[in-house]
Amino acid sequence: MSALRATAIIIFLFFSGYSAFGTGKIPLPEFTGLASSFGEYRGSRLHAGIDFRCGEREGVPVTAVHAGRIVRLRASRYGYGKNLYIQGSSGRIEVYAHLSSFENKSLQLEDLLAEARRTAGRRYPIDFMLPEGRQPAVLADQVIGFTGKTGSGGVHLHFEIRSDFVTAINPVPFVAGIEKDHYAPVFKSLVFIPSTPGALANGLPLPLEVPLTAGPDGLYCAPSPVHLTEGSFRLLANITDRGISPVNLMGAKSLFATIDGRPFFMLDFNSFDLSESDFGIIYDTFRTDYKNYYYNLTLPDNCNHNGCIDFSQDSLEFLSEPNRLVIMASDFFENHATAEIFFSETRPDSACFTGITEFCDRFLIVPDEFPRSGEGDFVQGNGWQWLIPH
């Protein structure tokens, strides 16, 4: 009987309660779209803010979303480039990055940067924490700098809100004027990865990526049920969000999954600690890129009853057969999408596996189109052997 260990129920919950401390205007003269969302995977980190498009134009005035004092100026050839920090009366900090220049006419920020460079004896990198008494006060909607492409990436404005210097908060609820899109997240595929010896997904001891397509009712489904043998399996979901523009695909804000109606997984991007490396837990870093966001629905390391789908004798019984996995995804503007996939436990000696021409004892003979490194070779993997045909 198919089963799920009690310890398989895992919650990745990045939520911190907060209330908006204002509804400041967007930091640009007009809203032309977002290029990136909060929490996206960025190679070795999570994206700590949102990226505003500016029509690829340098020199567009950037204004403060909320009033406060400028407490930090930074300049680097890499990363955030020229950026500044504004701290409001609430203690929260706003970060504006990739600027071509700071406002100097009324705030003298370029003069302060030049002073910091003279003191440091170099142009880059500069990280100037302004002392009290030298922190320029700014009003909401006051010009503080100009768009650019300093650091990494093309011309855009990176904007963050932090509760302190190390905790990033989803900035969307704090900024009025961000145009809400009406495009729901898109489910591309679901990946079953055998993680214990003898575990097979549709007859093979290799990752099985199942494409998901939307039906007339908008529900994403797999073409057929997935057959799993006894053992443990990791789960990944490939989900993207196009937002207003189809050019840049963004990540989802929240995910919630159930198996046979039982909560199995939750992710909610409202805040995260910049000092922690959670990206390897949230995303499958091997498969994720800027067009595909593979979310770990189970723990990525060792698996061993810590979040895997697990078929074993001492597991809790599922409520049904086949088992029903439902995943709900939301973007940052509360557009929703749902995917449904059925899977069941199948005996290893069953002949119903997809894509296999013959199954004999501990040997699998796979079709010609199966990826292979050599002809007529036995390949060992995950406790099984399979023969690559000539």
KOLKEKE-118574 format. One record per residue (C-alpha): residue in three letters; x, y, z. Coordinates in steps of 0.2 Angstrom, whole numbers, plus 5000, padded with zeros to 4 digits. Each point is the difference from the previous one (the first is absolute). Example, Ala and Ser with C-alpha at 12.3 -4.5 7.8 and 13.67 -1.06 7.14 Angstrom:
REM KOLKEKE-118574
Ala506249785039
Ser500650174997
This chain:
REM KOLKEKE-118574
Met500050005000
Ser500750174996
Ala500550105015
Leu500750175006
Arg501150015015
Ala499450115014
Thr501750094999
Ala499750034982
Ile498850145004
Ile501250154999
Ile499750195000
Phe501250124992
Leu499250165007
Phe500950174998
Phe498650115007
Ser500250145012
Gly498550105005
Tyr500150184996
Ser498950154996
Ala500450134987
Phe500750155007
Gly499450104985
Thr499450004982
Gly501450104992
Lys500150034982
Ile501049904988
Pro501850064999
Leu499950054982
Pro499050134990
Glu498949864993
Phe499849815001
Thr500549904985
Gly500149835008
Leu501049895011
Ala501549904994
Ser500349895015
Ser499049955015
Phe500449975019
Gly500949845004
Glu500549944983
Tyr501549894999
Arg501650104995
Gly501449874999
Ser500750015017
Arg498650105009
Leu498250055000
His499450164992
Ala499850125014
Gly498850134992
Ile499150044984
Asp500750074984
Phe499150144991
Arg500150024982
Cys500450184994
Gly500049974981
Glu501949974999
Arg500250195003
Glu501450065011
Gly499850165010
Val498249985004
Pro499750095017
Val499849885014
Thr498950065015
Ala499949945018
Val498549895004
His499950065018
Ala500850145010
Gly501549965010
Arg501950035001
Ile501349944989
Val501149895011
Arg501249914988
Leu500850034983
Arg500849864990
Ala500949994983
Ser500749844992
Arg500549944983
Tyr498949855003
Gly498449955009
Tyr498950155004
Gly501250124992
Lys499650185007
Asn498749985014
Leu499350095015
Tyr499049965015
Ile498650105008
Gln499449965018
Gly498350065005
Ser499350045017
Ser499449825001
Gly501749944999
Arg499749914984
Ile501350034986
Glu499850034981
Val501349954988
Tyr500250084983
Ala501349924988
His500850014983
Leu499950195000
Ser501050094987
Ser500350145012
Phe499450075017
Glu499050175001
Asn501250135004
Lys499250174998
Ser499050005016
Leu500749855009
Gln501850014996
Leu500149814999
Glu501349994986
Asp501150125011
Leu499849885014
Leu500549864989
Ala501550094994
Glu500550045018
Ala499949815004
Arg501149964985
Arg501350125006
Thr500049935017
Ala500149824994
Gly501350044987
Arg499149914986
Arg498450014989
Tyr499449835003
Pro499349925010
Ile499350135012
Asp498849975014
Phe499750165010
Met498949995015
Leu499550185003
Pro500250065018
Glu498650085010
Gly499950184996
Arg500649974982
Gln498549904994
Pro499050104987
Ala498150015004
Val498949954985
Leu498250024997
Ala498849884992
Asp500150024981
Gln501650105001
Val501349974986
Ile501549905008
Gly500949934984
Phe499849954982
Thr499849834992
Gly501549914992
Lys500849844998
Thr501550005012
Gly500449845008
Ser499249854991
Gly498649994988
Gly499250124987
Val499250175004
His498749985014
Leu499650055017
His500349875014
Phe498950045015
Glu500049925017
Ile499250025017
Arg500849925016
Ser499449995018
Asp501950025004
Phe501649994991
Val499949814997
Thr498149964999
Ala499250034983
Ile498150034999
Asn498949984985
Pro499850184994
Val498549994989
Pro498750045014
Phe501050155005
Val499950094983
Ala498550074992
Gly499950024981
Ile500749824996
Glu498849954986
Lys499249835004
Asp500149874987
His498749874996
Tyr501149864995
Ala500049855011
Pro501649895003
Val500449874987
Phe500349825005
Lys501349924988
Ser500449835007
Leu500249895016
Val501549905003
Phe500149845009
Ile501849955006
Pro500349835007
Ser501150025015
Thr500249825007
Pro500649844992
Gly498749914991
Ala498850154998
Leu499350024982
Ala499050134993
Asn499049944985
Gly501349855000
Leu501650095000
Pro501250055014
Leu500250174993
Pro499250175002
Leu498350004991
Glu499450174994
Val498150004997
Pro499450144989
Leu498450105006
Thr498850084989
Ala498550115003
Gly498249934996
Pro498550114995
Asp499750035018
Gly501750065003
Leu500549855011
Tyr501849944996
Cys500049814998
Ala501349864995
Pro499649894984
Ser499949845011
Pro500349945018
Val501749975006
His500549835006
Leu501249995015
Thr500849845007
Glu500449985019
Gly501350135006
Ser500250195002
Phe499850134987
Arg500450195000
Leu498850124992
Leu500350164990
Ala498850114992
Asn500550124985
Ile498950155002
Thr500250184992
Asp499150165000
Arg500050124985
Gly499350155008
Ile499650154989
Ser501449974987
Pro500349824993
Val501950054998
Asn500549965018
Leu499349855008
Met499950025019
Gly499849895015
Ala498449965010
Lys499650085017
Ser499249855008
Leu499749824998
Phe498949875009
Ala499949824997
Thr499049865006
Ile500049814998
Asp498349925002
Gly499450165008
Arg501450005013
Pro501150155001
Phe501749954993
Phe501050164996
Met499850195002
Leu501150154994
Asp499650185002
Phe501250134995
Asn499750155012
Ser501750025008
Phe501749915001
Asp501750025009
Leu501350064988
Ser501449925011
Glu499349824997
Ser500249904984
Asp498249934999
Phe500050004981
Gly500749824999
Ile498549945010
Ile498750104991
Tyr500649974982
Asp500849864991
Thr501650094995
Phe500549874987
Arg498550034989
Thr499450185005
Asp500450144988
Tyr499250174995
Lys498749914989
Asn499649855012
Tyr499850015019
Tyr500149825007
Tyr499350005018
Asn500549875012
Leu498349925007
Thr501149895010
Leu501750025009
Pro501449994987
Asp501349925011
Asn500049815004
Cys498150005000
Asn500049855013
His498250035007
Asn500250185001
Gly498850064987
Cys500149874987
Ile498549914993
Asp500349835008
Phe499349834997
Ser500549895015
Gln499249875011
Asp500050115015
Ser499250164992
Leu498350075002
Glu498849944987
Phe499450124987
Leu498250044999
Ser499749944982
Glu500849904986
Pro500650084988
Asn500650145011
Arg499550184995
Leu501350145001
Val499450174999
Ile501150164999
Met499350185001
Ala501150144995
Ser499850195002
Asp500950154994
Phe500350165009
Phe498350074994
Glu499049865006
Asn499849914983
His499849825003
Ala500349844990
Thr499749815005
Ala500849844994
Glu499449825003
Ile501049844997
Phe499649825005
Phe501349885005
Ser499949825007
Glu501249865006
Thr500349864988
Arg500949845002
Pro501850004992
Asp499649854990
Ser498550084992
Ala500050034981
Cys499050165000
Phe501550125001
Thr500150134987
Gly501350004987
Ile500849835004
Thr500149864987
Glu500449865012
Phe500249985019
Cys501049855006
Asp500549975018
Arg501350145004
Phe500350054982
Leu499150134990
Ile500150014981
Val499650184995
Pro499450074983
Asp501350074988
Glu499550185003
Phe500549995018
Pro501550105004
Arg501649905000
Ser501950015002
Gly500549854990
Glu499349854990
Gly499649845008
Asp500650055017
Phe499449955017
Val499750165011
Gln499949995018
Gly498850115010
Asn499050025015
Gly500149815004
Trp499549954983
Gln500849964983
Trp499450034983
Leu500649964983
Ile500350134987
Pro499549924983
His501050004985
